[in-house]
Amino acid sequence: MPHLFMLKFKADNIPDLNFKEAIKKPIRIRCIQIQEPFEVETMEGNLRGKAGDWLMVGLYGEMYPIDREIFEKTYRLCD
């Protein structure tokens, strides 16, 4: 029997659940820092990047922008 309601999580209220910890796998992707505002067509629609944000190419050829500060916190450039 299907559920009659859907769970909803608010962005500013982490639910009191038994969360596990995980580490993101080190998967190489392609990226380039763009020095001017840009727009890219993604699976979620057109997304915009600001000057200094990064344009990423994922495992399946999908492209998406990522904020410069988020990139610096979560990625390390390969040699």
Secondary structure, 3 states (H helix, E strand, C coil): CCCCCCCCCCCCCCCCCCCCCCCCCCCCCEEEECCCCEEEEECCEEEEECCCCEEEECCCCCEEEECHHHHHHHCCCCC
